[in-house]
C-alpha cells in the first residue's frame, strides 16, 4: 500500500510599518506571531491590517484589526498585546500600521 505524505509549508511575513523603526517591529512581531495551529490544516492566504500603539512599558495596544478571516482577527487581537516592542522602537507615542500576511500552502 502506498503512503502519501502531505507537507504543509507555513510562511509568515510582515510588510510595512509606518513611523519609527519598521525593521525592528517587523523582526520582533515576525518571530513571535505564527500561523495559528487551528488554521494550519487549511489552505490560507490572508492579509491582516493592524493598527496599534504602544503603552508606556512597550506592550502593544491594538486599535484596529481588519481581515475577512474571523479566526485570524481573534488570534491577532489576543496574541499581539503579548508582544513587547520597547527595544524595537524609540517613539512610543506613534500609531503604527502593519500588514500581516499569513500563508499556508
Secondary structure, DSSP 8 states (H G I E B T S, - for coil): ---------EEEEEEEE-SS-HHHHHHHHHHH----GGGTTS-EEEEEEEEEEE-TTSBEEEEEEE-S-HHHHHHHHHHGGG-B-TTT-S-TT--EEEEEEEEE-
